[in-house]
Amino acid sequence: MTDYFALLHQPRTPWLDPDQLKQAFHDQTLQEHPDAHTASSSAEANFALINEAYQTLLDPKRRLQHLLSLAGNAPVGRFETVPEELAQLFPALMDVTQRAQQATQTSAAATNALSRSLLAAGRLEARRRLDELEQTLQKLQTAADTELQNVSVDATADLHRLYVRYSYLQRWIAQLEEHGAALALL
């Protein structure tokens, strides 16, 4: 397994400064860009590996997964128990996504301008609820970022717990954004 931290000359820590990571990525891509070398498959492979390393280290969830894997503690299975602060939000998430789906489906099925305009209030309410829940999830992700900055690389249980938290947060935020985009198209 390639150590992406070493590849981009970054410390093997849970938190990386995004600006320093970006600068290291740019430095490496300038050195390894296929146009700077004779056309070879190894130059292209190195360039692709640098891009993969950057994408992995940029994303906190993927960074934690990589860090845990390097230490021989890779997360097992899909996800473990939903973190308590997120479990409490699950009913709200289900309600909001169902309402958004229903508003999207009924608006898409509307056959004329009058019926679409009568459904506009429902779409706006669904969008408002989506935005509120997304803000809540974003705040929880910011709190996870703060915790990630302070956790030790040796605290395997904390790293694993944060990995699970990021897994749920990122998936749920993406779901809400997808439903919001569908509502915006109507």
Steps between C-alpha positions, in 0.01 A plus 500: 500500500636840403538745787326811364634708788858419401424544130388859561759565774235546767513395865304183576238675712119505505487874424681663210506868419305525171719781365824313571354184349398690187847654469667159540266361234584780257873457563479125435286538188747750354782250552309194382277636224517271196568799272819571695631149429531291193170335427494187712238300675693526830488882489127488442458241776701715746293803409176304552630372835579855613147608406353203691717583802383860498131407470537248782683733738269792422189311613498445881313169475731358236805638684393323819435178312847520343664586831329210675588265215868598515496419872337161433166607649292547186130558567311175453159457348279769359430703812466428864243640738371843406655760733246615762482865386424377148260225605281769653485676162412188299118538534527864388719396207249238389209744534675776307617274218155341464335842484753618243445187288126542520520869405730417210278219372172690527649812337652294219163338439319834482370548148438873487629828641208542742554166669877561516443840664261346753776254597764774537432550873566131565826514307612811690417341835686183407799710391494699825503180706780355289708815553441500876606138539798549272615792717472280808707229332757756384538621860558142612760459227673819615504360854651177365766707320585673827523167679715361220749784545552399862497119484823306531616273222536228765135526614375224271155478659447877461622490140263214421208679670573815297522294182151361565367848580640645178359205306146576613532877480639502148243251374207683659616844386537365145146357518358835607692683227368254242140553610555876507633493145199298384265754659690788340445355153122528532 
